[in-house]
Amino acid sequence: MAEHEEKRHFVRMNIETQVTYAIQGENAITHHGTSGDLSATGLHMVTDYALAENDIISIVMNPSGDRLPPFVAEGKVMRVEPDENNANKFRVSVELTVSS
């Protein structure tokens, strides 16, 4: 069995917290999800809204409550898959394009 070569250049952290996001072009409509993995270049989350690939979204996460400022970013939806554990949820992979 061949060893798997890790191709990621950034460490992924498992951070489970609420994500609030808005889709570019939708006038102030916000949606919610739960983060899974977060890295310097990407986010994986679960949500009950069926995003489309290539949607541009604005993201706000506050993983530490009031102790740290919220993580704010913009990203492009790269992949959307049904959640195998819940038919009403979707697993979404986002490429982060801007973060602060």
C-alpha positions in Angstrom: 0.0 0.0 0.0 1.5 3.3 -1.1 1.8 6.1 1.5 -0.4 9.1 1.0 1.5 12.3 0.3 0.0 15.3 2.0 -0.5 18.1 -0.6 -1.9 20.8 1.6 0.4 23.7 2.3 -1.4 24.9 5.3 -2.5 23.2 8.5 -6.2 22.5 8.9 -7.8 23.1 12.2 -11.0 21.5 13.4 -13.1 24.4 14.6 -16.7 23.7 15.2 -18.6 27.0 15.6 -21.5 29.0 14.0 -20.9 30.5 10.6 -23.0 33.4 9.3 -22.7 34.0 5.6 -24.3 36.0 2.8 -24.2 35.3 -0.9 -23.0 38.1 -3.1 -26.0 39.6 -5.0 -28.6 38.6 -2.4 -29.7 41.8 -0.7 -28.8 41.3 3.0 -30.1 37.8 3.3 -28.0 35.9 5.8 -27.7 32.1 6.2 -26.2 30.0 9.0 -24.0 26.9 9.1 -21.5 25.2 11.3 -17.8 25.2 10.5 -15.7 22.0 10.4 -12.2 22.5 9.1 -10.5 25.8 8.7 -7.2 26.6 7.1 -5.4 29.7 5.8 -7.0 29.1 2.3 -10.2 27.2 2.9 -13.3 26.4 5.1 -15.5 23.4 5.2 -18.9 23.9 6.7 -22.3 22.2 7.0 -25.5 24.3 6.3 -29.1 23.7 5.5 -29.0 26.1 2.5 -28.1 24.6 -0.9 -25.3 26.9 -2.1 -24.2 26.7 -5.8 -20.6 26.1 -6.9 -18.9 29.4 -7.7 -21.1 31.4 -5.4 -19.1 34.2 -3.7 -20.0 34.5 0.0 -19.1 36.8 2.8 -18.4 34.8 6.0 -18.3 35.8 9.7 -17.2 33.3 12.4 -16.7 34.0 16.1 -15.1 30.8 17.4 -14.0 32.2 20.8 -17.1 34.1 21.9 -16.2 37.5 23.2 -12.5 36.7 23.8 -11.3 37.4 20.2 -12.6 39.5 17.3 -14.7 37.6 14.8 -13.0 36.0 11.7 -14.3 37.8 8.6 -13.6 36.5 5.1 -14.9 36.2 1.6 -14.8 33.0 -0.4 -15.8 31.1 -3.4 -17.9 27.9 -3.1 -15.8 25.1 -4.6 -18.0 22.0 -3.8 -21.4 21.3 -2.4 -22.5 17.8 -1.5 -25.5 16.4 0.4 -24.7 15.5 4.0 -24.7 11.7 4.3 -25.9 12.0 7.9 -28.8 14.5 7.4 -30.8 14.8 4.2 -31.7 18.4 5.0 -28.0 19.6 5.2 -25.2 20.2 2.8 -21.4 19.9 3.1 -19.8 23.0 1.5 -16.1 23.6 0.7 -15.1 27.2 0.3 -11.8 28.6 -1.0 -11.0 31.8 1.0 -10.2 34.7 -1.2 -10.0 37.6 1.3 -9.7 37.4 5.1 -9.1 39.7 8.0 
